Amino acid sequence: MKIRFMGKYNNDPSSLPKGEMVEGSNRIKKIDNLAVLTIVMTVLSCVFLYVLGMLLIDIFGKELLSKAGVFAVFMSLACNIVHEYIHAICFKEESYIYIGNGLLFAMSPEHMTKNRYLFMLLLPFLVLGVIPFVTGLLFYYSPLAIFGVISMVPCSGDLYMALSALFQVPAKGKIYLYDMINYWYV
């Protein structure tokens, strides 16, 4: 496995690394326009943040505004690059990290099983979001819960893509990315 940080994405899907296109593969139906997807994910992220934020306010109240709480917000924002590296380490072959349209994203033209694809998408959500959030709630430690909630927000796109694959790809299907479009085949 080799991870390459590629810098700014030029918004040209044909410039991305490509693997083999499989004849007869099916397109995973989703929003393919990166600008539109960014807007939709931003709105969903705001709703997600509002709901979980209200939960934190109910549980922790003014503790959220402590120095430790503010530090947790900044740490979770700094972990956005860690989020992409967690995706990238899930690929067996070479993977690439780009910055584009206000997003960071990891990609690889590698073909992977549906289960591994779902694991790759959901791992940052679990490691940076759910585990710290639940741990913070269980031990009544607001900075950890705040870190988890803020870290879940950038996962909205991953959750969207995971749900798309979950409901469209058969259990034994394989998934790959070609020109920023996800395809599946059996």
N, C-alpha and C positions, 0 to 999 in steps of 0.2 A: 504494500500500500504506500502510495506517495501522494502527499497533499501539496498542491501548488496554489499560492495566493496570486491571482491574476490581476488584481486591481479593478479599475473601472470597467463595467460592462458597457459596450457601445450600442446597446439596444438592437443589435443585429443578430438574430438567432443563428444565421448561417455561419457566424464567426466562432461559434462555440464548438468545442471538440465533439466529434461524432463517432459513434460505433456503427455496427451493422444494422441496417434497416431490415426487418424481417417481413418477408412477403406474407400478406394475409393478416397482418397485425391490426388491432383495433385501437382507435384513438380513445383515450379516457376523456369523457366529456367534462369539461371544466372551462373556466374563464381563461382564455389563452393570451389575451392582450395584457401585457405586464402593467401598463398604466391603469387600466380598468381594475385589474386584480388588486393593485396597490390601494386604490380608493376603497374597494369593497372590504379588503382586509383591515384597512384603517378604521372604517366604521364598525366592523365586527370587534376589533380590538378595543375600541372605546366602550362598546356595550359590555364586553367581557370585563374590562377594567372597572367600569362603574358597578357592576353586580358584585364582583369580588371585593372591590373597595368598600362598598356599603357593609358587607359582611365584616371586614376588618374594623371599620368604624364602630359597628355594634359590639364587637368583642373587645377591642383595645382602646377605643376612644382617643383621648389626647396623647396617649403613648406613641401614636403614629407620628407625631410631630417632634419626637425627641431627636437628639443628634444621631443616635444609633439608627433611628428610622429613616432619617434623611440619607445617612451613609448607605443604608441598605438599598435605597432607590438608586443611588449613583453606582453602587457595585453591580446591581442587576443590569443597568444600562451598559456598563463596561463589559458585561459577560455576553453581549450579543455576538461578538466574534467567537467566543467559546462555544456558543450555541451552534454556529456553523461548523466549527472544528469537530464537534460531537457528531454532526451529520457525516462529515467527511471521513471520519475514522471507521464508519460503518461500511464503506466501500472496500472491496477487496482489491480492486484495480486503482488506477490513478484517479484522483478527484481534484476538483478545482473550486476555489472560492472567489466570488466576484462581488463587487459593489455596483448596484444599479438601481435607478429610480427610487432612491432613498431606502433601498433594501440591501441586505447582505444575503447572498445565497450560495449554497454549495451544490455542485452538480457533478455528474459523471455520466458518460455514455454507457456505462456498465449495465448489463442485463441482470436483474435480480428477481428472486422469487417474491411472490406477493407478501409472504410473512416477513421476509427480510426488509422489503421496502417499507412496510408498516412500522417495523422496529426502528429503521433508520429515521423515519419521519417523527416518531413519537418519543424517541430517546431523550432529546433535549427538554421536551415538555415534562417528562418524568423526573429527570436528574436535576434540572435547574428550577422547575416549577412545582410540581406536585409534592415531591419529597420534602423540600424546604418548607413549603406552605403547611403541609400536614404536621411536620415536626414542630414548626413554630406554634401551631394551634395546640398540639398535644402538650408541649412544655411551656405554654403561655409565654412565648418569647417573640414579641412583635417584630423585631428586625428580620428574623428568619422568615416569618410569615409574609412580611412586606416584600422581601427579596423574591420569594416564591411567586407571589401574585404578579409583580412587575415582570418577572422572567417568563410567565405564561403568556403575556400579551403578544410578544413576537411569534409565538407558536400558532397563532390563529391561521396563518397560511398553511402550516404543516397539518393542522387538524382538518382543514378544508380538503387538502390533497389526500389525506389518509381516508377520510370519509368517502371521497370520490372513488378511490381505489377499492375500498372495502365493499362498496355496493355495486361496482361495475366489473371487477376482475374476478374470474372464477378462482376457487381455492388453489388450483394447481397452475395458475397463470404466472407468467413472468412479465416484468415491467421494465421498460427502458425509456430514456429521454432522447429525443431527436429534434433539433431545432426548437427547443423550449416546449415541445409537445410530448406528453406522456402517452406511450403506446403499451398495449398488452397483447400477449399471445399465449397459446397453450402448447 
